[in-house]
Amino acid sequence: MATSKPLPPRFAAPLALALLLALALVADFLWASSSSSLRITTLTPSPSKTVKGKRAKDVERVVGHLNATYADLPAPRWDWEEMPAAPVPRLDGAAVQIGDLLYVFAGYGSLDHVHSHVDVYNFTSNTWTERFDMPKEMAHSHLGMVSDGRYIYAVSGQYGPQCRASINRNFVFDTETKEWNELPPLPLPRYAPATQLWRGRLHVMGGGKEDRHEPGLEHWSLAVKDGKALENEWRAEVPIPRGGPHRACVVANDKLFVIGGQEGDFMAKPGSPIFKCVRRHEVVYGDVYMLDDGAKWKQVSPMPKPDSHIEFAWVVINHSIVIVGGTTEKHPITKKMILVGEVFRFDLETLTWSVIGRMPFRIKTALAGYWEGWLYFTSGQRDRGPDNPGPKKVVGSMWRTRLHL
């Protein structure tokens, strides 16, 4: 039987090297395939898609994009019923509920048009029953507002359309006599300041400063009773730890809560004769601060996700604060605004949050009310559709759903 001859030494070394290279290539291919499949679970390839704006070139370099609805949280679907729409659509309006009446104030109809009147909705008859004018000197949007059950206190805010200046004038409306009166002016104008009545004083804090963008930390109060100021000047109080506009401000269990909000906002374009709004960097947060002794703010559990534009989107129901809609952090790649469609509950006994439901669509600056087991909301700016959480149409629609806690 013939035996094979050994491979000449001059061929052995090259062959061994070739085998090693082949094994390395196979291993590298297998690793790359595994790594690629992992990346696909978080990024959806979209090499041909571009994004408008200054960051378009940067976005084009990104291999994929996050789903537009990535910020939505799991939430039960509720049955909502559409009710009679408000006489006009409004964004950044204000509202307070007194008994079965929801008083809806001011707001943008569009960026170039603001409302200067009040519409009233009756929860018992489910109809819009009344309309009356606001004082000509009163702000048209970004108001602070609160009621003691008869008198409605309207604080500061923006005067005019687009991104015009804020004013420091304050007014009070008597819902029984239908008369307006003026209160002492704030020390400084503010956009969308957190506003509440607490322990006999009208408290105003945070908001946007005069340039509309820089967050204010100041906190002032004024003694009031029966629609009248008991002092001629506002008193400085303990500053709020984090400033900014568009926050819910609630008094419950003799504690003052300030919830959510943002740092930064649109500003007027320098030199623009119409004070045209231009975009600036904003940081939305879900921080919650509580004041119970009047001397020191305490930080409690944050919201389930950052939320802003909720200053009148809340109600108190059975030891709970319920908040609907708002805006959250911008999309990290497209930088577009993302609206909120969840309903949040803050338990006033445990000081914890939960997501309890979903709205019929995402919306910001909704105006909420609650009457005889029904949760209502009206107005604001809604999303572009179920798969697009960006803001589109300003609406005046009214919706309600059954809610028992």
N, C-alpha and C positions, 0 to 999 in steps of 0.2 A: 504494500500500500504506500502510495507516494505521500511524502510530507511536504507542507508548504514552506517556502523559503521565507525567512524573516525579512521584514520591510527594511530596505536600505536606510541607514541613518539620515541620509540627506532628505528623505521624504517624511520621516516620522515627525519631526518638529513642526513643519508647516501644517500637517494634517491635524495634530493635536491643537494647534492654535486656532485652526478653522472650526473645530468642534466646540471649543470654548466660546468663540464669538457667536456661533449659532445658538448655543444655550443661553447666552446673555441676551440676545435679541428676542428669543421666545419669552424669557422672564419679563423683559421690559414691556413687551406687548401685552402680556397678561395683566401686569400691574396697571398699565395705562387704561385698559378696558375696564378694570374694576373701578379705578378712580373716576373715569368719565361717567359711569353709571351712577355713582354716588352724587356727583354734582347735579345730575339731571333731576334728582328728587327735590332740590331746592330752587333751581333756576330753570326756566323754560327758554330754550334757545330762540332767539329772535334777532339774528344778525342784520336783517334788512330794515328793522324798525328804527326810526329816529324820533327825537323829541324836540319840539320847538323851544326856542329860548336861548339864553346865553350859555347854558350848560349842554347844548345839543352835542357838541363834539365829544365832551366827556362821556355822555350817555352812549354814544355810538360805540365807544370802546368796551362797553359792558356786554358780556356774552349773552346774557339773558335779562329778564325783568321779573320782578315780583308781581304776582297777580294783583289786580287793582283792588280786590276785596280782601286782601290779606289781613287788614286790621279788624274785620268783623269778628265779634266774639260769639260763641255758641249761645243761643237763646231760644226759649220757647216761642212758637208762633202764636200770636193772639188774633182773635176775631175782632176786627175794627169796623165800625159803622160810620159812613160819611154823613155829616150833618150839614146844615146850611152854611155856605161859605160867607166869610166876612165881606162887607161892602167893597173893600179895597184890599189888594195884596199889600203886605208890609214885611220889611226886613229890619232888624234892629229896633223894633218897637218895644213898648213896655206894657205891662199888664198887672193888675191886682184884682183879686176876687173879694167881694163883700157879699156874704150870703149866697144867693143864687144868681148873682150878677157878676159878669167878668167885664171889667173896664179895660179897653184896649187902646193904647195911646200911640200917636205919632208914628215914626218909622219911615224908612225909604219905600216909595213905590217903585223907584228905579234910582240909579246913582244920581240922576239929574233931577229927580223930583222927590220931595219929602212931604209927608202929611202933617197937618197942624190941627187935627181934630181928634175926637175920642169916639169910638164905636162901643156899644154896650150889648153884650149877649146875655140872654136870660136862659139859665139852665133848666128852669121849670117848664117853660113853653118851647124851649129849643128854637128860639128866634132872635134875630138881631132887632132890638127894640128902640134904640135911641142913638142919636148922634149930636154932639155939641162941640164947639170950638175951644181950643186952648188959647191962653193969652198969647198975643203976638210976640212977646219978648221971651217966650219959653223955648227951650231947646226942642229939636225935632227928632233926634235919635240919640242913642247911647246915654239914656237917662238912668239915674238911680231912682228907685221908686219903692214905696212901702205904704201900707195903710194900717190904721188902728181899728178899723171896722166901720168908721164913718168918714174920717178925713184921709185924703190921699196926699202924700208928700212926694213932690217931684224935685229931684236934685240935679243940678248942673247938666252936663251933656253937650252934644254937638248942635250948633245952630246952622241950619242950611244943608244943602246937598253936597255930593262928592265928599271931600275930606276937609271941610271948612273948620274953623276954629271952634273950640269948646268955650262955654260961658260958665260963670260961677253963680248965676242967678237961680233962686229956688222958689218954688211955689207950692201952695197947698189948696186943695179943692174940697169943699164941703159937699158931700153927696146928697145931703138933705136939702140944703138951701140953694144948691147949684152955683155957689159963689166961689170965686178965686181970690186968694190973697197971696202976698209975697212974704217970704222969710228972709232973714239976714243972709247975705251972700257968703259962699264958701271963701276961705282964705285964698284959694287958688282954683282955677277951673280944672275939671277932670272929665275924662271920657269914661263912660260906663263904670262908675265907681260902685263897689259893693255897699249896699244901703240897707239899714234895718232900724227898727225901733226896739230898744232894749233898756229896761229899767228906767223908763221915763225920759230917755234921751234918744234923739235921732242920730244914729251913728253912720258915718260915711268914711270909707277907707279904700286904699288902693286906687285902681283905675289907671288910665293913661294920662301922662302929663300933657303940658300945653302943646308939645310937638306931636302928640298923638301916638308916639312910638315908645318913649321911655316910660318904664313902669313907675308908678307912684307908690310909695310906702306909707305916706302920711295917713293918719287916722284922727278924725275930728268928731266931736259930738256937740249937740245943742239940746238943751232942755226944752221940751215942748209939751203942751197939754191942750186938748180940744182944738187943735188946729192953729194954735198960737205959740210963738216962741216966748219962752220965759227969760231969755237972755238976749243981749244985743250982739254978742260975738260967740264964735265957735271955740270950743275948748280942745286943746291938743290932748290926745290919748296915746296909749302905747302903740307904736307903729306896727303894722302887720309884717311878719318876717319875709314874705314874698309878695311883690306888688304885681300890678297889671289889671287889665279889664276883663269883662265877660265872665264873671264868676257868680255862682249861686251864693246868696247870703241869707241864712235862715236862723230864726230864733226858735229853739225847742228845749223844753225842760229847763228853762231859765239859763240856757247856754247860747252863746253866739257862735255860729258856724260859718266859715267862708270856704267854699268848695270849688276846686278846679280853677280854670282860667288860663291866661297866657301872658307872656312877656313879649312886647312888641306888637305892632299893628301897621296897617297901611298908613302912609303919610301923604301930605299934599306935595305935589311936584313943585320944586323950587321955581318961582317965577310964573307959575301957571295962574292966569287971571280967573280961572274957575276952580282953583284948588283941586285940580285933577288928582285922583287917588293913584298912587304908585305903590307897588309891592315892596315890603321890607321883610327882613328876617323875623320870624316869630318862633317862639318856643311854647308849645302847649304842655300843660302839666295837669296832674290829677291830685295835687297836694290838698289836704284838708286841715284847716286850722280851727281851733276851738278856744274861746275865751269864756271862762266861767267865774273868775274872780276879779276881772277887770284890770289885772296887773301884769299878766304874762300869758302869751299865746302858747297853746299846746298843740303839737302836731299829732294827729291821729291817723288811722288807716287811710291810705290813699284810695282813690277811685279805681275800679277794675282796669281802666286805661285812661290816659290823659284826655281831658274833656274841657272844652271852652264854649263860649256863646250859649250859656245855660242860665243867664241871670234871672229869667222869668220862666224857665222850663222845669219848675219843681212844684211839688205839693207835699204837705205833711198829712200822712194817713196812719192812724193807729201806731204811734211810737216809731214811725219810719218816715224818712225823707225819700221821695220818689222823684227821679230826674229822667227826663226824656230827651234823646237826641243830643245835638251839639256838633262840635268839630274836634278832631283828634290830630295827632302829629301828621305832618305832610308826608306824602309818599317819598321814601328815601332816595329814589332814583329820578322820578319825574318831577319831584318837588311840588306836585299839585295838592291842593287842599282836599282832605278826606272828611266827609260828613259821617255822623254817628247815627245809627238806627236802633241801638239797644235802649232798654228801659232799666235803670239802675235803682237798687234799693239800699238805703243806709239805715241799719238797725240802730235806733237811738239808745237801746239798752246795752247791746254788746259793742257798739261803735265799729261794726264791720259791714262790708259791702257784699252785694250779690247781684248777678244779672238775672232779672226775673221775666223779661219779655222782649219782644221785638215790635217796632213800629211798622206801619204799612209801607213806609219808605224812610230813608235817612233824611234828616232835616236839621238845620241850625236856627237859632234864635226863635224856637217855638215858644208859644205862650200857653201855659198849662193851667188847668183848673180841675176841681174835683167836686162832684155833687151827687149825693145819694147813691153811692156805689159805682159811679161812672167816672172814669179818668178821661179828660178832654185835652186836646191841644189844637191850636190854630196858628196860622200864619208862619212866616219864616221863608227860608230858601231850601228847596228840596234837592235831591240828587238827580243824576241823569238817567237812572234806571237801576234795576237789581244788580247788574254787573259793573256799574260805574258809579262809585261813591262821590264823584266830583260834584260841586254845586252848579245848578243851572237856573231853574225858574223860581222867581219870587212868587209866593202863593198866599192866598187868604183862606184856604180850605180849612174846615173844622172836622175833626174826627173824634170818636169816643170808643171806649171799650170798657167792659165790666172789670172791676178790680176790687177785691176784698183781701185785706191782709190781716 
